[in-house]
Amino acid sequence: MPLELAIPSRVPGEPLCLGDLELPSRFCLAPLAGYTNLPFRLAVREMGGLGLATTDLVNARALLLGSAKTLDLVMTAPEDRPWAVQIYGADPGELAAAARKVESLGASSIDINMGCPPRSPREAVVRPSFAMWGRRSTWFDPWSNRSPCP
Ligand SMILES: Cc1cc2nc3c(=O)[nH]c(=O)nc-3n(C[C@H](O)[C@H](O)[C@H](O)COP(=O)(O)O)c2cc1C
């Protein structure tokens, strides 16, 4: 049986929502570093039933600097919707600026990777380190002017 027939596009019950964004199904493609680029996301979408596809994790600073490798990670297409971009970084201001850039690229949702603690002081410059940021307000402040993107 073709996969699109096997996977219902909508499961009974309440739809899954991220803020105001109502997903077409509850089946989401998780971010997979090294895999979830545009061709991969489109190939999975072709199977049908996908509610949301997320990019690889994208470094906030590299995105703001316009690194070619990073811009490849956020490459998208009109049929690549709804589309989430996962960002990570160690600086709350950079994360907020990167979120605004991601929104300007047309992302449906912004995902923040908080789960990879730095293994060395060198990595702490770019890796998410919420435990190291200390007081909650320190990392929430830059988001007070945040984008409406869920
Ligand atoms: C190769 C690989 C790359 C991954 N990359 C990311 C990533 O970039 N960001 C992230 O949040 N999780 C990443 N994950 C975690 C997955 O998104 C997912 O949460 C994990 O595999 C558990 O999913 P499961 O319960 O469906 O197996 C990665 C996992 C794998 C196996």
The ligand as a Tripos MOL2 file, in Angstrom:
@<TRIPOS>MOLECULE
LIG
   31    33     1     0     0
SMALL
NO_CHARGES

@<TRIPOS>ATOM
      1 C1         21.6780   11.5970   13.0550 C.3       1 LIG1
      2 C2         20.8480   12.3950   14.0240 C.ar      1 LIG1
      3 C3         20.9140   13.7700   13.9980 C.ar      1 LIG1
      4 C4         20.1560   14.5230   14.8940 C.ar      1 LIG1
      5 N1         20.1970   15.8830   14.8340 N.ar      1 LIG1
      6 C5         19.4490   16.6080   15.6740 C.ar      1 LIG1
      7 C6         19.4470   18.0200   15.5850 C.ar      1 LIG1
      8 O1         20.1040   18.6430   14.7490 O.2       1 LIG1
      9 N2         18.6540   18.7020   16.4700 N.ar      1 LIG1
     10 C7         17.8790   18.0580   17.4090 C.ar      1 LIG1
     11 O2         17.1830   18.7260   18.1910 O.2       1 LIG1
     12 N3         17.8480   16.7230   17.4710 N.ar      1 LIG1
     13 C8         18.6030   15.9960   16.6400 C.ar      1 LIG1
     14 N4         18.5470   14.6400   16.7050 N.ar      1 LIG1
     15 C9         17.5750   14.0210   17.6040 C.3       1 LIG1
     16 C10        16.3170   13.6690   16.7980 C.3       1 LIG1
     17 O3         15.7030   14.8440   16.2780 O.3       1 LIG1
     18 C11        15.2690   12.9440   17.6500 C.3       1 LIG1
     19 O4         14.8320   13.7570   18.6950 O.3       1 LIG1
     20 C12        15.8140   11.6860   18.2340 C.3       1 LIG1
     21 O5         16.3810   10.8950   17.2080 O.3       1 LIG1
     22 C13        14.7160   10.8800   18.9620 C.3       1 LIG1
     23 O6         13.6850   10.6030   18.0710 O.3       1 LIG1
     24 P1         12.8650    9.2360   18.1630 P.3       1 LIG1
     25 O7         12.2930    9.2000   19.5370 O.co2     1 LIG1
     26 O8         11.8190    9.3580   17.0880 O.co2     1 LIG1
     27 O9         13.8700    8.1780   17.8890 O.co2     1 LIG1
     28 C14        19.3150   13.8770   15.8470 C.ar      1 LIG1
     29 C15        19.2560   12.4940   15.8560 C.ar      1 LIG1
     30 C16        20.0040   11.7610   14.9780 C.ar      1 LIG1
     31 C17        19.9150   10.2410   15.0250 C.3       1 LIG1
@<TRIPOS>BOND
     1     1     2 1
     2     2     3 ar
     3     2    30 ar
     4     3     4 ar
     5     4     5 ar
     6     4    28 ar
     7     5     6 ar
     8     6     7 ar
     9     6    13 1
    10     7     8 2
    11     7     9 ar
    12     9    10 ar
    13    10    11 2
    14    10    12 ar
    15    12    13 ar
    16    13    14 ar
    17    14    15 1
    18    14    28 ar
    19    15    16 1
    20    16    17 1
    21    16    18 1
    22    18    19 1
    23    18    20 1
    24    20    21 1
    25    20    22 1
    26    22    23 1
    27    23    24 1
    28    24    25 2
    29    24    26 1
    30    24    27 1
    31    28    29 ar
    32    29    30 ar
    33    30    31 1
@<TRIPOS>SUBSTRUCTURE
     1 LIG1         1 GROUP 0 **** ****
